[in-house]
Amino acid sequence: MNFQTLIITIAVVGGVFIIALLICLFCCCKCENFGTKRFENKMQKQSDKTRTKQQERRSEMKQRHDEIRKKYGLSGQNPYSKFA
């Protein structure tokens, strides 16, 4: 085999290997960023859902407390509020 042909072949194979490695790295980084954005969106949706449930629970508790205040006649103005 000719020495010049061997050097050219090794250079081409090395170049193809380097290009393939760079393409793999680019794809991995792009997929990782996409996965991170997807995870952030999922966490945001879960946070919104939790916040909505919490607000519903607060409103239900406030309604229950108001009903109890009405039942015991405490729905009027607090007599001690004028001292504050």
DADA-V958128 format. One record per residue. RES is the residue in three letters. D_CENTER is the distance of its C-alpha to the mean C-alpha in Angstrom with 2 decimals. Layout:
{{RES,D_CENTER} {RES,D_CENTER}}
This chain:
{{MET,58.84} {ASN,58.94} {PHE,57.20} {GLN,55.95} {THR,54.36} {LEU,52.67} {ILE,51.15} {ILE,49.89} {THR,48.40} {ILE,46.61} {ALA,45.27} {VAL,43.98} {VAL,42.36} {GLY,40.76} {GLY,39.49} {VAL,38.00} {PHE,36.36} {ILE,34.84} {ILE,33.60} {ALA,32.08} {LEU,30.35} {LEU,28.91} {ILE,27.68} {CYS,25.99} {LEU,24.27} {PHE,23.11} {CYS,21.77} {CYS,19.93} {CYS,18.25} {LYS,17.35} {CYS,15.95} {GLU,13.90} {ASN,12.34} {PHE,11.85} {GLY,10.23} {THR,7.79} {LYS,7.02} {ARG,7.05} {PHE,4.75} {GLU,2.02} {ASN,4.36} {LYS,4.99} {MET,3.38} {GLN,4.72} {LYS,7.55} {GLN,8.22} {SER,8.50} {ASP,10.68} {LYS,12.61} {THR,13.32} {ARG,14.43} {THR,16.62} {LYS,18.18} {GLN,18.90} {GLN,20.60} {GLU,22.60} {ARG,23.74} {ARG,24.79} {SER,26.77} {GLU,28.42} {MET,29.41} {LYS,30.78} {GLN,32.75} {ARG,34.16} {HIS,35.14} {ASP,36.83} {GLU,38.74} {ILE,39.92} {ARG,41.01} {LYS,42.97} {LYS,44.51} {TYR,45.85} {GLY,46.72} {LEU,44.26} {SER,42.70} {GLY,44.93} {GLN,44.42} {ASN,44.27} {PRO,47.76} {TYR,46.52} {SER,44.14} {LYS,47.10} {PHE,47.57} {ALA,44.07}}
